[in-house]
């Protein structure tokens, strides 16, 4: 369980996390609701989930579950994707305000206008979207990728086609390098991964001889250039598992990722790489995703009680369904 304590406002009453966890266990069994949790939510939330994983793993699990109701502890686009892939299931989320800076950086109307402008200029392209996008954006795309399957999908696209990659310019640049493909990149970035402090990372590496730097491909190029292993969340976890000798890992991704790494490979030491504030240049612990942090035990308990909030089917979900199925399930 996370050691962090949350400051209370004057209107809030302290509740023992262990009591809330007991309530959650009871409610999810009574109501036959399966809880899915992303690696980036707090450790105590991961502990009460039935399944924990990255975007790709959870999207696939959601389609295979026998229960007709799922509580998705993550961010909005993940709940949307689960609903699109399993339209007959009820998809609950603890807080619908749990968004994503990457998804917000690529509004569907701007993408639509950009695509039309490219076609007018004679570009023959395929649009590939990172899963960190809204359902409306997915409906405008040819392929959807996660950090776990992006390379394999890019390599399937015919060489005579241009690729428009949205919305993450850092992941796109990384894929251009590993796939040896030129791409047209959208100017989006993850607020969490863009602020890692290179100076602090290099200092930590110097102070921990023999340490291994693992980084998510959403990180900027200067971080990836000094990393020993680059991969999505599940690949990072499995990589740590593969090393048996106790090792120090410097982790350049959302710091909650350290929790599942410690659970599956406790022999290692994990050090989060701090961020740096663009406004002042000060090092900070600001690389915690504020959207993922909205998934609290109390909100999950209340969501189970009320069976709300819920991801409701929208007409444009149907347009995104085919591309999601071929990209994530096949």
C-alpha positions in Angstrom: 0.0 0.0 0.0 1.2 3.5 -0.7 2.7 5.3 2.2 1.5 8.7 0.9 -1.2 10.5 2.8 -3.7 12.8 1.3 -4.4 16.1 2.9 -8.0 16.6 3.8 -10.1 19.7 3.1 -12.3 21.0 5.9 -15.3 19.2 4.5 -13.7 15.8 4.3 -13.7 13.1 7.0 -10.7 10.7 7.4 -11.5 7.1 6.5 -9.2 4.2 7.2 -8.0 2.9 3.8 -8.1 -0.7 5.0 -11.8 -0.2 5.9 -12.5 1.2 2.4 -10.7 -1.7 0.9 -12.9 -4.1 2.8 -16.0 -2.3 1.6 -14.7 -2.5 -2.0 -14.0 -6.2 -1.8 -17.6 -6.8 -0.5 -19.3 -4.5 -3.0 -17.5 -5.9 -6.1 -18.5 -9.4 -5.1 -22.1 -8.5 -4.3 -22.5 -6.6 -7.6 -20.3 -8.9 -9.7 -18.2 -6.0 -10.9 -14.6 -6.6 -12.1 -12.1 -3.9 -11.3 -9.3 -3.2 -13.8 -6.5 -0.9 -12.8 -3.7 0.7 -14.9 -0.1 0.5 -13.6 -0.1 4.3 -13.1 -2.8 4.4 -10.4 -1.7 4.3 -6.7 -0.5 1.1 -5.3 -3.4 0.7 -2.9 -5.8 0.9 -5.8 -3.8 -1.7 -7.7 -4.1 -3.9 -4.6 -7.9 -4.0 -4.8 -8.1 -4.6 -8.5 -8.8 -7.9 -10.1 -6.5 -7.2 -13.0 -3.6 -4.7 -13.3 -1.8 -3.9 -16.5 -1.0 -1.5 -19.3 -3.4 -0.2 -21.9 -3.1 -3.1 -24.3 -3.4 -5.8 -21.7 -6.4 -4.2 -20.0 -8.2 -3.6 -23.3 -7.9 -7.2 -24.2 -8.9 -8.4 -20.7 -12.0 -6.3 -20.8 -13.3 -8.2 -23.9 -12.6 -11.6 -22.3 -14.3 -11.0 -19.0 -17.5 -13.0 -18.2 -18.8 -10.3 -15.9 -21.1 -7.8 -17.6 -19.9 -4.9 -15.5 -16.4 -3.4 -15.3 -15.0 -0.7 -13.1 -12.0 0.8 -15.0 -9.5 2.6 -12.7 -7.5 4.6 -15.2 -8.2 7.6 -17.4 -11.1 8.5 -19.7 -9.8 7.2 -23.0 -9.2 3.8 -21.4 -12.8 3.6 -20.3 -14.0 4.7 -23.7 -11.9 2.0 -25.4 -13.2 -0.7 -23.1 -16.8 0.4 -23.9 -16.1 0.5 -27.7 -14.6 -3.0 -27.6 -17.3 -4.4 -25.3 -20.5 -2.4 -26.1 -22.8 -4.8 -24.2 -20.9 -4.3 -20.9 -21.4 -1.5 -18.4 -18.2 0.4 -18.0 -17.9 2.4 -14.8 -15.1 4.9 -13.9 -14.3 6.4 -10.5 -14.0 9.9 -11.9 -14.8 11.0 -15.5 -12.6 14.0 -15.1 -9.6 11.7 -15.2 -8.4 12.8 -18.6 -5.1 12.8 -20.5 -2.8 15.6 -21.6 -1.9 13.7 -24.8 -5.6 13.2 -25.7 -6.3 16.8 -25.0 -3.5 17.9 -27.3 -5.2 16.4 -30.3 -8.9 17.6 -30.7 -10.8 15.7 -33.3 -11.8 18.8 -35.3 -8.2 20.0 -35.6 -7.1 16.5 -36.7 -9.9 16.4 -39.3 -8.9 19.8 -40.7 -5.2 18.8 -40.8 -5.9 15.5 -42.6 -8.0 17.4 -45.2 -5.2 19.9 -45.7 -2.7 17.1 -46.2 -4.9 15.4 -48.8 -5.4 18.7 -50.6 -1.6 19.0 -50.8 -1.4 15.5 -52.4 -0.2 13.5 -49.5 -1.2 9.8 -49.6 -1.0 8.8 -45.9 -2.2 6.5 -43.2 -3.1 8.0 -39.8 -1.8 6.1 -36.8 -3.0 7.2 -33.4 -1.5 6.4 -30.0 -4.2 4.9 -27.8 -4.0 8.0 -25.6 -6.6 9.8 -27.8 -10.3 10.3 -27.6 -12.8 8.0 -29.3 -13.7 10.8 -31.7 -10.0 11.0 -32.8 -9.8 7.2 -33.1 -12.7 7.3 -35.5 -10.6 9.4 -37.9 -7.6 7.0 -37.9 -6.5 3.8 -39.7 -4.6 2.2 -36.9 -4.4 2.6 -33.1 -1.2 1.7 -31.2 -0.1 1.3 -27.7 3.5 1.5 -26.6 3.5 -2.3 -26.5 2.4 -2.9 -30.1 3.4 0.3 -31.9 6.5 -1.0 -33.6 4.9 -4.1 -35.0 1.9 -2.1 -36.4 4.2 0.5 -38.0 6.2 -2.2 -39.7 2.9 -3.6 -41.3 2.2 -0.3 -43.1 3.2 -0.4 -46.8 6.3 1.6 -47.5 4.6 3.6 -50.3 2.3 5.2 -47.8 3.2 8.2 -45.7 2.4 8.0 -42.0 0.7 10.7 -39.9 1.4 9.9 -36.3 -0.7 11.5 -33.5 -0.5 12.8 -30.9 2.8 12.1 -29.2 5.8 13.6 -31.0 8.3 11.9 -28.6 6.9 8.4 -29.2 6.6 9.2 -32.9 10.2 10.3 -33.1 11.3 7.1 -31.3 9.3 4.9 -33.7 10.8 6.7 -36.7 14.2 5.7 -35.4 13.5 2.0 -34.5 11.3 1.4 -37.6 13.4 3.4 -40.0 10.3 5.2 -41.3 9.8 8.9 -41.9 6.5 10.2 -40.3 4.5 13.4 -40.1 4.3 14.1 -36.4 1.6 15.8 -34.4 2.9 18.3 -31.9 1.6 16.6 -28.7 3.4 15.4 -25.6 2.6 13.8 -22.2 2.8 16.2 -19.3 4.3 13.5 -17.1 7.1 12.2 -19.4 8.2 15.6 -20.8 9.4 17.0 -17.6 12.1 14.5 -16.5 15.3 16.2 -15.3 18.2 15.0 -17.4 20.7 16.6 -14.9 19.1 14.7 -12.0 19.0 11.5 -14.0 22.7 11.7 -14.8 23.5 12.6 -11.2 21.6 9.6 -9.9 23.4 7.3 -12.5 26.7 8.6 -11.2 25.7 8.1 -7.6 24.5 4.6 -8.3 27.3 2.7 -10.2 25.9 -0.2 -12.1 22.4 1.1 -12.1 20.1 0.6 -15.1 18.0 3.4 -16.6 14.6 2.3 -17.9 12.4 4.8 -19.8 9.0 5.0 -21.5 9.2 6.0 -25.2 7.0 9.0 -24.4 10.1 10.6 -22.8 12.0 13.3 -24.8 15.0 12.2 -26.9 17.5 13.5 -24.3 16.2 11.1 -21.7 16.0 8.2 -24.1 19.6 8.7 -25.3 21.0 8.0 -21.8 18.6 5.1 -21.1 19.6 1.4 -21.0 16.1 0.1 -21.8 13.2 1.7 -23.5 9.7 0.2 -23.5 6.1 0.5 -22.5 5.0 -0.2 -18.9 4.5 -3.9 -19.3 7.8 -4.3 -21.1 9.6 -2.3 -18.4 8.1 -4.6 -15.7 9.1 -7.8 -17.6 12.6 -6.5 -18.2 13.1 -5.9 -14.5 11.7 -9.4 -13.8 14.2 -10.9 -16.2 17.2 -9.7 -14.2 17.7 -11.9 -11.2 20.8 -10.2 -9.6 19.7 -7.4 -7.3 20.1 -4.2 -9.3 19.3 -0.5 -8.9 16.8 0.8 -11.5 16.4 4.5 -12.3 12.8 4.7 -13.5 11.8 7.4 -16.0 8.0 7.0 -16.2 5.0 7.7 -14.0 6.3 6.9 -10.5 3.3 4.7 -9.6 4.9 2.2 -12.0 7.5 1.4 -9.4 4.8 -0.3 -7.3 4.1 -3.3 -9.6 7.8 -3.5 -10.3 8.5 -3.9 -6.6 5.8 -6.6 -6.3 7.0 -8.7 -9.2 10.8 -8.2 -8.7 11.4 -7.2 -5.0 15.1 -8.0 -5.1 15.8 -4.7 -6.9 16.0 -1.1 -5.8 13.9 1.4 -7.7 14.6 5.1 -7.8 12.1 7.5 -9.5 13.7 10.1 -11.8 12.4 13.5 -10.7 10.8 16.1 -13.0 11.8 19.7 -13.5 9.4 22.7 -13.4 9.4 24.6 -16.7 8.4 27.8 -15.0 11.2 28.0 -12.4 13.7 25.3 -13.5 13.4 23.7 -10.0 13.5 19.9 -9.6 10.2 18.6 -8.3 8.1 15.5 -7.7 5.7 16.9 -10.3 5.8 13.9 -12.7 2.9 12.3 -10.9 0.0 12.1 -13.3 -2.8 14.3 -11.8 -5.4 12.4 -13.8 -4.4 9.0 -12.6 -4.3 10.4 -9.0 -8.1 11.0 -9.2 -8.6 7.2 -8.9 -8.9 7.1 -5.1 -10.2 4.2 -2.9 -13.1 6.4 -1.7 -14.2 7.2 -5.3 -13.9 3.5 -6.3 -16.1 2.5 -3.3 -18.7 5.2 -4.2 -18.6 4.2 -7.8 -19.4 0.6 -6.8 -22.2 1.7 -4.5 -23.8 4.1 -7.0 -22.9 2.2 -10.2 -21.9 5.5 -11.6 -20.3 7.4 -13.2 -20.5 5.4 -16.4 -19.1 5.6 -19.9 -22.2 5.9 -22.1 -22.2 4.8 -25.7 -21.9 7.7 -28.2 -22.7 7.4 -32.0 -19.1 8.0 -33.1 -18.0 5.0 -31.0 -19.2 2.8 -33.8 -16.7 4.5 -36.2 -13.8 3.8 -33.8 -14.8 0.2 -33.2 -13.4 -1.5 -36.3 -10.0 0.3 -36.1 -9.7 -0.6 -32.4 -10.6 -4.2 -32.9 -8.1 -4.7 -35.8 -5.4 -2.8 -33.9 -5.7 -4.3 -30.4 -7.4 -7.6 -30.7 -5.9 -9.2 -33.9 
